[in-house]
Amino acid sequence: MKKHHLRIPGPTEVPEKVLSAMHTSMLNHRGEEFIQLFKEVSEGIKEVFQTKNDVLIFPSAGTGVMEAAIVNLFSPKDRIVSFPNGVFSERFAQIAESFGAIVERIPVEWGQAVSPEIVRERLAKDKKHEIKGILFTHNETSTGVLNDVKALRDAMEDHPAVTVVDAISSLGAVDLKTDEWNLDIVVTGSQKALMLPPGLGFVSISPKAWARIEQSRMPKYYWDFKAAKKSLEKGQTPYTPAVSLVFALKQSLELIKKEGLTNIFQRHITISRALRAGIKALGMKLFVDERWASPTVTSIDIMGYEALNLSKLLKNKFNITVAGGQEKLKNKILRIGHLGYVDEMDIICILAGLEMVLEDPNLYGKGVKEAELYFERGEKSR
Ligand SMILES: Cc1ncc(COP(=O)(O)O)c(C=O)c1O
């Protein structure tokens, strides 16, 4: 028997308390008990988004609410600018294109962050305000890059384009101040930092976004935000909600509240720094520069380790599951997810696992030691 260690950037491990909440009999989703519960979680999730805006909850994958944001905000032929620097930011651009938007891509090298300067430069040229929307990806999970969304939004200055943010692998783990930073739409999914199984999509909508939604002409039915808002006012959803996941959400929100967002953000920063310190101590190369390194997913450059199939060895020897690279990064990087229900010992465990599959006894203990030292004094000495 080997205990499973799920170290991919989502779905993530789910706490016992959250899992057992789902083991509850169904109830009438139009009845008073569910209405009260749905009202409670719809309010509670706003704290995680750091917003007073409406937050809608859909039974959905993350990609579903990305599509929902596009089809509710825009009309065919609307001009949208995106800054793809990985698989998920590119996906956002593709979704907009597939509904007839004219998407201008300003590409950024994979593994690097989007710089506020390119945003400022592009929007400054748009004197006639032809650009209707800007797509940002807070945390580019395919590379392990955290984009500084606050700086990117500030660089837009008072351009009237709506700001749409994919925070699927960051919200609830990394600070994201929806209201303070003026983010019109923010989307996330349940299976990452919220410590839930996959199946819920969340979207926050600012008053400015609601005004745009009134003008939108892209086709939609299931995703219609106006219908969802109308139902939410009665504590309901237009169609059958994912009842079990809503039970679970109540529990995960309680856990988040108990720990406190500030502590949660710090926990992710600390463990990601310790992990990176440990990886470097093993002589391995990080794929992403420290300036942009994500607190939720860490990529290791595995060029040079081709002879060892590291992920397969981790899986076969220790039942540790890590993620590989996607698309052009296939077989080039290994990605370790550390978001949601994750702590110091998970980092020690993955580092120990890495040490033991590298097949060099001289490395035993080196990564672990570095991480331990970091936990011991790193944050204190900062
Ligand atoms: C940043 C980001 N965007 C979008 C997605 C897509 O989410 P889903 O697979 O739930 O559709 C993911 C999933 O990993 C992601 O990390």
The ligand as a Gaussian input file, in Angstrom:
#p B3LYP/6-31G(d) Opt

LIG

0 1
 C       -5.161000      29.271000     -15.301000
 C       -6.129000      28.242000     -15.753000
 N       -7.106000      28.591000     -16.590000
 C       -8.006000      27.715000     -17.028000
 C       -7.971000      26.393000     -16.642000
 C       -8.993000      25.445000     -17.163000
 O       -9.774000      24.935000     -16.144000
 P      -10.651000      23.618000     -16.409000
 O       -9.694000      22.523000     -16.702000
 O      -11.407000      23.444000     -15.126000
 O      -11.542000      23.902000     -17.554000
 C       -6.968000      25.965000     -15.786000
 C       -6.855000      24.556000     -15.395000
 O       -5.814000      24.077000     -15.014000
 C       -6.031000      26.917000     -15.329000
 O       -5.056000      26.552000     -14.485000

